[in-house]
Amino acid sequence: MKKVFAGLALFAATISVSSCATRESAINDLQNFSYELRDNSQYYTAKKWKKAVTKFGRIRREIARHDYTVAERQRIGKLEGDCARYMVRGAKDGVMDHVLGIGSEIQGILDAIGIKQ
């Protein structure tokens, strides 16, 4: 009987740790993406911007799958704002205008997080 309880406890601990790791990895992905945009977005071609918008959407969908504390939500909001700021700069530079639909896609993302261009 002790082995059954020990096995259940180990299983529960494994699930809770992996759940936290997944939640945190989604935030880490957003942070790394923000750093990527900060460091390299000024050199992006239209093709790279399209990939960046797709990646941003994927990361946001992953984040939406989890529940976060108020502090984590604030961190996520700051990181999303940073990403949006770099995207706005790219839009102002006109690079993204060369990709069909990319401007409206980015504007939709920015509108969703409350940033007007």
Secondary structure, 3 states (H helix, E strand, C coil): CHHHHHHHHHHHHHHHHHHHHHHHHHHHHHHHHHHHHHHHHHHCCHHHHHHHHHHHHHHHHHHHCCCCCHHHHHHHHHHHHHHHHHHHHHHHCCHHHHCCCHHHHHHHHHHHCCCCC
